[in-house]
Amino acid sequence: MTIALITGGSRGLGRNAAVSLARHGVDIILTYRSNRAEADAAVAEISTLGGRAAAIELDVAQSATFPAFAGAVEKQLAEWSVERFDYLVNNAGNALYAPFAETTEAQFDQAFAVHLKGPFFLTQALLPLIADGGRILNVSTGLTRFSVPGSSAYATMKGGIEVLTRYLAKELGPRGIAVNVIAPGAIETDFGGGRLRSTPQIQQFVAANTALGRTGKADDIGPAIAAMLSGDLGWMNAQRVEFSGGMFL
């Protein structure tokens, strides 16, 4: 039995990744922040594929709740008669669009809590439950390689995640845990209120600056996450892999 824990797995890229992994026989624990109905629908979809799934509430910006969350994960694992899970995907997040000169301290602090502090201390809290030889995949962004005005705070946090990934790979290596980063480009989901999905002008801009000539879809990323977690790529460690269709080459 292989089990993946995916934060933000009830919607968008996280849900697509959960379904893609379920198609490969992986059982899923997914988190949601507030929409229980959406989470239940994701669990039901995975169940139709023959896999086991469970949804646990989590706000990654609230690090004080992580010990209790780890306890809930441990309880779920016990219900499945196991003690450890194999894959952790730090995916949960939200968008922040603000010019550097107009970014407030409150916006910066929220981005830090969600995108850097949250994954740091959540991973720490879950370490005793991750199997030796397991894998951690952190979700970053193409915006750490190329710059688009209005994303300075968000991209700064994701840059921190990429540095953290290398440190985790080094420090968790004795346990055989590999840690990598996937960096999607511009993907049409409900991320950021569905800004890309609903704005033709932005779609045209992205397509014109992407080698494959279109915006990304969730189906471009979910299977990629499943592939990066597979045993076939077990020797890959401390790497950032961008899936952007070739943006801004």
Secondary structure by P-SEA (a helix, b strand, c coil): cbbbbbccccccaaaaaaaaaaaaccccbbbbcccaaaaaaaaaaaaaacccbbbbbbccccccaaaaaaaaaaaaaaaaccccccbbbcccccccccccccccaaaaaaaaacccaaaaaaaaaacccccccbbbbbbbcccccccccccaaaaaaaaaaaaaaaaaaaaaccccbbbbbbbbcccccccccccccccaaaaaaaaaaccccccccccccaaaaaaaacccccccccbbbbccccccc
